[in-house]
Amino acid sequence: MFVTRLRGFGDRQTFTPFLDGRYTPRYENTLARVFAGDRWRPPIDEVRLRAALEDFKRDGISIDDLMSQLRDMPYEDLDFAKVDHHRAIRKGFPEVVFGQGKTPQQIASISAALLESSDTLLVTRASPAAFDAVKAGPGSDAHYDELARTIVVDRRTDHVPTPGVAVLCAGTADLPVANEAAVTAELMGCGVERINDVGVAGLHRLLGYLPILRKSTALVVVAGMEGALPSVVGGLVNTPIVAVPTSVGYGASFDGLAALLAMLNSCAPGVGVVNIDNGFGAGYLAATINMGASHD
């Protein structure tokens, strides 16, 4: 018969999935971990978790049924944050830390918890002080992109990027947002083409990149000022476009509101819009489109 024992992180209470498919946890607000013999195996992602659970496979329940039950396992409570360790199973990518408003110590603690169960870490809107805290603690191998303000840890050893994402920005001042989008898409598994300073004030600069744009699966187009670049690109390609308005511009740009409204009112079909300066959201969506297309 098939019996699997899982132990909670923190209070170490246990629970048992029954053989008839019912799932009755005996813990609250704890991170469940697979317990195999004398070894703790933190559930890193669906691929690794499936491999670990193969050790427990018997006649009573299938791996797919057990995976379905494990998708709703709980989080790790750090008091000031509740770390969602199983987001990678539900969403295909681990929880991302939004660094703005958090102390360096809080970011380091959350990062330490995430890296116990993941080979990757992404912190956005991170300060140099936050990077120092992560580097000194759980992420000695972390990298900081000063322009994008991102902290990245990537411990994957067999990763092969899936090409198909291009990130364009209208001007050099838009690079922080564009870089955030590119870093996000790259960590999510995509090969990313970066095309900088191709705004509508010099449209001829864009035209030479049309072959790259037309072969891409998803485009992130970043622009401030009047926000016209996504509409222009949308009229040239049949690729899905994720438009990102930035807060770059003079007074009447209203910190990106003018660009946001222009993109929302785009005449070109196939243009979706994220929030002002939301490079992360754009990169995430573009990567989701690209990775989904690669699995078709």
C-alpha positions in Angstrom: 0.0 0.0 0.0 1.0 3.6 -0.5 1.7 5.8 2.5 3.5 9.2 2.2 4.6 11.1 5.3 5.1 14.9 4.9 6.4 17.0 7.8 5.7 20.7 8.3 8.4 23.3 8.4 8.5 25.1 11.7 6.3 23.1 14.1 7.3 19.8 12.4 3.7 18.5 12.6 2.9 15.8 10.1 0.0 14.9 7.8 -0.9 12.0 5.6 -2.7 11.9 2.2 -5.1 8.9 2.4 -5.1 6.1 -0.1 -8.6 7.0 -1.3 -7.4 10.4 -2.5 -8.5 12.5 0.4 -6.0 14.9 1.8 -6.1 15.8 5.4 -3.4 18.1 6.7 -2.7 18.4 10.5 -1.0 21.7 10.5 -1.7 25.4 9.8 0.5 27.9 8.1 3.5 25.7 7.7 5.8 24.8 4.8 5.3 21.1 4.0 8.4 19.2 2.9 8.7 15.8 1.4 10.3 13.4 3.9 12.2 10.5 2.3 14.0 8.2 4.7 16.4 10.3 6.7 16.6 13.1 4.1 14.6 16.3 3.9 13.9 17.2 0.2 12.5 20.7 -0.2 10.0 20.8 -3.0 11.9 23.1 -5.5 9.6 22.9 -8.6 7.3 20.5 -10.2 10.0 18.6 -12.1 12.0 18.0 -8.9 9.0 17.3 -6.8 7.8 14.7 -9.2 11.2 13.1 -9.1 11.2 13.0 -5.3 7.6 11.6 -5.2 8.5 8.8 -7.5 10.2 7.2 -4.5 6.7 7.0 -2.9 4.8 5.7 -5.9 2.8 2.6 -5.2 -0.4 1.0 -6.4 -2.7 3.2 -4.2 -2.5 6.6 -5.8 -1.0 8.1 -9.0 1.7 10.8 -9.1 -0.7 13.1 -10.9 -3.4 12.7 -8.2 -0.8 13.4 -5.5 0.5 16.4 -7.4 -3.0 17.7 -7.6 -3.3 17.5 -3.8 0.1 19.0 -3.2 -0.7 22.1 -5.2 -2.6 23.7 -2.3 0.0 23.1 0.3 0.6 26.0 2.7 3.1 28.7 3.1 6.0 29.5 5.5 5.0 32.2 8.0 7.9 34.5 8.8 5.6 36.8 10.8 6.3 39.8 8.6 5.8 37.8 5.4 4.2 34.6 4.3 6.4 32.9 1.8 4.5 31.0 -0.9 6.9 28.0 -1.6 4.5 26.3 -4.0 3.9 29.1 -6.4 6.4 27.4 -8.7 4.1 24.4 -8.9 0.9 26.4 -9.5 2.4 29.1 -11.7 5.6 27.6 -13.2 7.8 30.2 -11.5 8.7 30.9 -7.8 7.4 33.8 -5.9 9.1 37.1 -6.7 10.1 39.6 -4.0 9.0 43.2 -4.5 11.8 45.0 -2.6 10.4 48.5 -2.4 9.2 49.2 1.1 10.9 46.2 2.7 14.0 46.5 4.9 17.3 44.8 3.7 16.9 42.3 6.6 13.4 41.4 5.6 14.5 40.9 2.0 17.4 38.7 3.1 15.1 36.6 5.3 12.5 36.1 2.6 15.3 35.3 0.1 16.8 32.7 2.4 13.4 31.0 2.7 12.8 31.0 -1.0 16.3 29.7 -1.8 15.7 26.7 0.4 13.2 25.4 -2.1 14.2 27.0 -5.4 17.2 27.3 -7.7 16.2 30.8 -8.7 15.5 34.1 -6.9 14.3 37.4 -8.2 14.0 40.6 -6.2 12.7 43.7 -7.9 13.0 47.3 -6.9 16.0 46.4 -4.7 18.4 48.8 -3.2 22.2 48.3 -3.0 21.8 47.8 0.8 19.3 45.0 0.1 21.7 43.3 -2.3 24.5 43.5 0.3 22.2 41.8 2.9 21.3 39.0 0.5 24.9 38.6 -0.7 26.1 38.4 2.9 23.4 35.9 3.8 21.6 33.3 1.7 22.8 34.5 -1.8 26.5 34.7 -1.9 26.2 34.0 -5.6 23.6 36.7 -6.2 24.0 39.3 -8.9 22.8 42.9 -8.8 21.6 44.9 -11.9 22.0 48.5 -10.8 20.0 49.9 -13.7 17.1 47.5 -13.3 17.4 47.4 -9.5 17.1 43.6 -9.5 18.7 40.9 -7.4 19.1 37.6 -9.2 20.2 34.1 -8.1 20.3 31.4 -10.8 21.6 28.1 -9.7 20.2 26.0 -12.6 22.9 23.9 -14.2 21.1 22.5 -17.2 19.1 25.5 -18.3 18.7 26.1 -22.1 16.9 29.4 -22.8 13.9 29.4 -25.1 14.2 32.1 -27.7 11.3 34.3 -28.7 11.2 37.5 -26.5 12.4 40.9 -27.6 12.4 43.9 -25.3 12.5 47.4 -27.0 12.8 50.7 -25.4 12.1 54.1 -26.9 14.9 56.0 -25.2 17.9 55.5 -23.0 16.0 56.9 -20.1 13.5 54.0 -20.4 16.3 51.4 -19.8 15.7 50.8 -16.1 12.2 49.6 -16.9 13.2 47.7 -20.0 16.1 46.0 -18.2 13.7 44.9 -15.4 11.5 43.3 -18.1 14.5 41.6 -19.8 15.9 40.2 -16.5 12.5 38.8 -15.5 11.9 37.1 -18.9 15.5 35.7 -18.9 15.2 34.2 -15.4 11.8 32.7 -16.4 13.6 30.7 -19.1 13.6 32.9 -22.2 16.3 34.1 -24.5 15.8 37.8 -24.8 16.8 40.2 -27.6 17.4 43.7 -26.2 16.8 46.6 -28.6 17.5 50.1 -27.1 16.8 53.7 -28.1 14.5 53.1 -31.1 11.8 55.7 -30.4 9.6 57.4 -32.9 11.7 60.6 -33.0 14.1 58.5 -35.2 11.8 55.8 -36.6 14.5 54.7 -39.1 16.4 53.2 -36.1 13.6 50.7 -35.6 13.1 49.5 -39.1 16.4 47.6 -39.2 15.2 45.4 -36.4 12.0 44.2 -38.2 13.3 40.7 -38.9 14.0 40.2 -35.2 10.6 41.6 -34.2 8.7 39.5 -36.8 10.3 36.2 -35.7 9.7 36.9 -32.0 6.9 35.2 -30.1 6.3 38.1 -27.7 7.4 41.8 -27.6 7.8 44.1 -24.7 7.7 47.7 -25.9 8.7 50.3 -23.3 8.2 54.1 -23.8 7.6 57.3 -21.9 6.9 60.8 -23.2 3.9 60.4 -25.6 4.1 56.6 -25.5 3.7 56.1 -29.3 6.2 53.3 -29.9 3.9 50.3 -29.1 1.3 51.5 -31.6 4.0 51.9 -34.3 5.4 48.5 -33.7 1.9 47.0 -33.5 1.2 48.3 -37.0 4.3 46.5 -38.3 4.1 43.0 -36.8 1.6 40.3 -35.9 3.4 39.5 -32.7 1.6 40.0 -29.3 2.9 43.3 -27.7 3.1 44.0 -24.0 3.3 47.8 -23.8 4.9 49.5 -20.8 4.4 53.2 -20.2 7.2 54.8 -18.2 7.3 57.9 -16.0 9.9 59.5 -18.2 8.9 62.9 -19.6 8.2 66.5 -18.9 5.3 68.0 -16.9 2.3 67.2 -19.1 3.4 63.6 -19.2 2.0 63.4 -15.6 4.6 60.8 -14.5 3.6 58.3 -17.2 -0.1 58.9 -17.3 0.0 60.4 -20.8 1.9 57.4 -22.1 -0.5 55.0 -20.3 -3.5 56.6 -21.9 -1.9 56.7 -25.3 -1.1 53.0 -25.1 -4.6 52.1 -23.9 -6.0 54.0 -26.8 -3.8 52.4 -29.4 -5.3 51.9 -32.8 -3.0 49.0 -33.5 -4.5 45.6 -32.6 -2.6 43.1 -30.5 -1.3 45.6 -27.9 -1.9 44.9 -24.2 -0.8 47.4 -21.5 0.6 47.0 -18.0 1.0 49.6 -15.3 3.4 52.5 -15.4 7.0 51.5 -14.9 6.0 47.8 -14.5 8.8 46.1 -16.3 8.5 43.0 -14.2 4.8 42.5 -15.1 5.6 43.0 -18.8 8.6 40.6 -18.7 6.5 38.0 -16.8 3.6 38.2 -19.3 5.9 38.0 -22.3 7.7 35.0 -20.9 4.4 33.3 -20.1 3.4 33.8 -23.8 6.7 32.6 -25.1 7.0 29.5 -22.9 3.4 28.5 -23.5 4.0 28.8 -27.3 7.1 26.7 -27.0 5.1 23.8 -25.4 2.5 23.7 -28.1 
